[in-house]
Every structure is written in structure tokens, then in C-alpha cells.
Amino acid sequence: MGLKIIKSVSAMQNKIVVAPEVSRFFYELKKNVGESSMLRINAEDFLDDSGNRIDSLPALNMMNSYFNVYINGILQMDDIFSYTSGGKGIGNLLVSLPEETEIELGTPIILEVINFEPTVKSGT
């Protein structure tokens, strides 16, 4: 028997669609921060993409989200940050500065939160 291409034929009834929801928050450092320090940026200190102050930081969807932190436009290593969602007094970004590290006054810090919302769409 000669070679054949076998084609699977099936009618797909449902599709899973994964749409990311991206939120970006901006902060400009108010003072120099030296090595081995802890920098805390509260939710109300961030600005959104439109330049407005925010009330709270978004929750991270379990197993369907992540966040990035950029300092002076450069993506930073994950282990020096701690993120807590929520509003005033709760939501914040903590930055642990390693030894021999300094961040200068006016340096931009960008927090990017990506949540994925998988949904099922019916159709063929």
C-alpha cells in the first residue's frame, strides 16, 4: 500500500479563547534609595496609562497572571519584588535593593500586571 495523508475530520463545537488584560502603572522615585534598602510604593502613589492616580492595584488571577517591574525602562529580576493587590493601605509594590545598588531621584518605575481570562466560545 502506498503512502497516504491521514486527515482528522471533526466538528469543533467550543473554542477556548484566552484574552490578556494588561494594566500598567507608573511611579517616579521621590528620593534616592540606597543599597540594602526596602522601597515601598503604595497603590495610591501610582499613575495609570492616562496619568490619573489609582485607587487600587488589581488582583492576580491564580495560575493565569504575572507581573513585571521595569526600573528606568529595564526589566528587573523577579526575586527582588513583592506585589500585593488591593487599595489604600493594602496594595503595594515592595522593592528590595540588593547590595551595591542605588536608585536615583526621578527614576521611573513601571509596574505591568497581566491577567489572562480564559473563556469558552461556542461555535463551529
C-alpha positions as a printed NumPy array, in Angstrom:
array([[  0.   ,   0.   ,   0.   ],
       [  1.306,   3.449,  -0.891],
       [  1.782,   6.377,   1.448],
       [ -1.307,   8.388,   2.416],
       [ -2.028,  11.589,   4.256],
       [ -4.471,  10.905,   7.01 ],
       [ -6.701,  13.823,   7.828],
       [ -8.717,  14.031,  11.007],
       [-12.216,  15.39 ,  10.467],
       [-14.187,  16.704,  13.41 ],
       [-16.637,  19.466,  14.064],
       [-15.416,  21.76 ,  16.784],
       [-18.22 ,  22.97 ,  18.986],
       [-16.293,  25.018,  21.55 ],
       [-13.184,  27.175,  21.41 ],
       [-11.179,  28.372,  24.355],
       [-10.182,  31.986,  23.931],
       [ -7.508,  33.471,  26.158],
       [ -7.527,  37.262,  26.225],
       [ -4.907,  39.117,  28.271],
       [ -5.866,  42.12 ,  30.355],
       [ -2.809,  44.349,  30.668],
       [ -2.573,  47.103,  33.272],
       [  0.418,  49.439,  33.549],
       [  1.208,  51.678,  36.489],
       [  3.844,  54.401,  36.685],
       [  5.812,  55.9  ,  39.562],
       [  8.664,  58.405,  39.691],
       [ 11.099,  57.999,  42.585],
       [ 10.783,  60.882,  45.07 ],
       [ 14.234,  60.446,  46.696],
       [ 17.444,  58.48 ,  46.301],
       [ 17.24 ,  54.929,  47.619],
       [ 20.47 ,  53.221,  48.696],
       [ 21.703,  49.651,  48.819],
       [ 20.116,  47.068,  51.1  ],
       [ 17.019,  49.269,  51.449],
       [ 13.35 ,  48.394,  51.049],
       [ 11.342,  50.686,  48.774],
       [  7.571,  50.574,  49.255],
       [  5.337,  52.065,  46.573],
       [  1.703,  52.195,  47.688],
       [ -1.198,  51.753,  45.27 ],
       [ -2.272,  55.397,  45.567],
       [  1.25 ,  56.577,  44.565],
       [  0.975,  55.031,  41.08 ],
       [ -0.447,  56.678,  37.954],
       [ -2.343,  54.763,  35.256],
       [ -1.845,  54.971,  31.465],
       [ -3.908,  58.181,  31.385],
       [ -1.865,  59.89 ,  34.109],
       [ -4.562,  59.531,  36.782],
       [ -3.91 ,  58.381,  40.34 ],
       [ -5.25 ,  54.898,  41.009],
       [ -7.283,  53.634,  43.952],
       [ -6.061,  50.045,  43.991],
       [ -3.796,  47.511,  42.341],
       [ -5.506,  44.62 ,  40.506],
       [ -5.664,  41.107,  41.928],
       [ -3.591,  38.448,  40.19 ],
       [ -5.685,  35.596,  38.76 ],
       [ -4.486,  32.318,  40.216],
       [ -2.299,  30.457,  37.672],
       [ -3.32 ,  32.898,  34.906],
       [ -1.299,  36.016,  35.619],
       [  2.081,  37.587,  36.172],
       [  3.633,  40.989,  36.755],
       [  6.765,  42.735,  35.507],
       [  8.693,  45.604,  37.043],
       [ 10.8  ,  47.991,  34.983],
       [ 13.227,  50.416,  36.604],
       [ 14.45 ,  53.164,  34.302],
       [ 12.965,  51.211,  31.38 ],
       [ 14.826,  47.959,  32.123],
       [ 13.019,  44.753,  33.079],
       [ 14.177,  43.654,  36.534],
       [ 14.786,  40.245,  38.119],
       [ 11.757,  38.712,  39.8  ],
       [ 13.234,  37.85 ,  43.204],
       [ 13.661,  41.435,  44.412],
       [  9.945,  42.295,  44.285],
       [  6.82 ,  41.576,  46.268],
       [  3.382,  42.525,  44.93 ],
       [  0.227,  42.913,  46.99 ],
       [ -3.056,  43.768,  45.296],
       [ -5.663,  45.993,  46.913],
       [ -6.44 ,  49.575,  47.794],
       [ -5.043,  52.239,  50.087],
       [ -3.077,  50.8  ,  52.988],
       [ -3.016,  47.325,  51.419],
       [ -1.948,  47.389,  47.76 ],
       [  1.749,  47.988,  47.162],
       [  4.937,  47.027,  45.407],
       [  7.965,  46.294,  47.589],
       [ 11.418,  46.538,  46.062],
       [ 14.375,  45.03 ,  47.967],
       [ 17.539,  46.719,  46.768],
       [ 20.492,  44.325,  46.677],
       [ 23.94 ,  45.305,  47.964],
       [ 25.827,  47.824,  45.833],
       [ 22.59 ,  49.02 ,  44.228],
       [ 21.179,  52.529,  44.228],
       [ 18.174,  54.107,  42.53 ],
       [ 18.328,  57.857,  41.985],
       [ 15.708,  60.549,  42.452],
       [ 13.375,  60.861,  39.447],
       [ 13.931,  57.309,  38.179],
       [ 10.749,  55.891,  36.606],
       [  9.406,  52.601,  37.958],
       [  6.776,  50.81 ,  35.879],
       [  4.587,  48.008,  37.174],
       [  2.919,  45.88 ,  34.494],
       [  0.19 ,  43.421,  35.565],
       [ -1.041,  40.819,  33.066],
       [ -4.137,  38.728,  33.848],
       [ -5.492,  36.122,  31.445],
       [ -9.22 ,  35.455,  31.3  ],
       [ -9.877,  32.136,  29.53 ],
       [-13.429,  31.912,  28.143],
       [-15.247,  29.249,  26.151],
       [-16.841,  30.377,  22.873],
       [-19.41 ,  28.109,  21.262],
       [-19.38 ,  27.696,  17.5  ],
       [-18.047,  25.631,  14.636]])
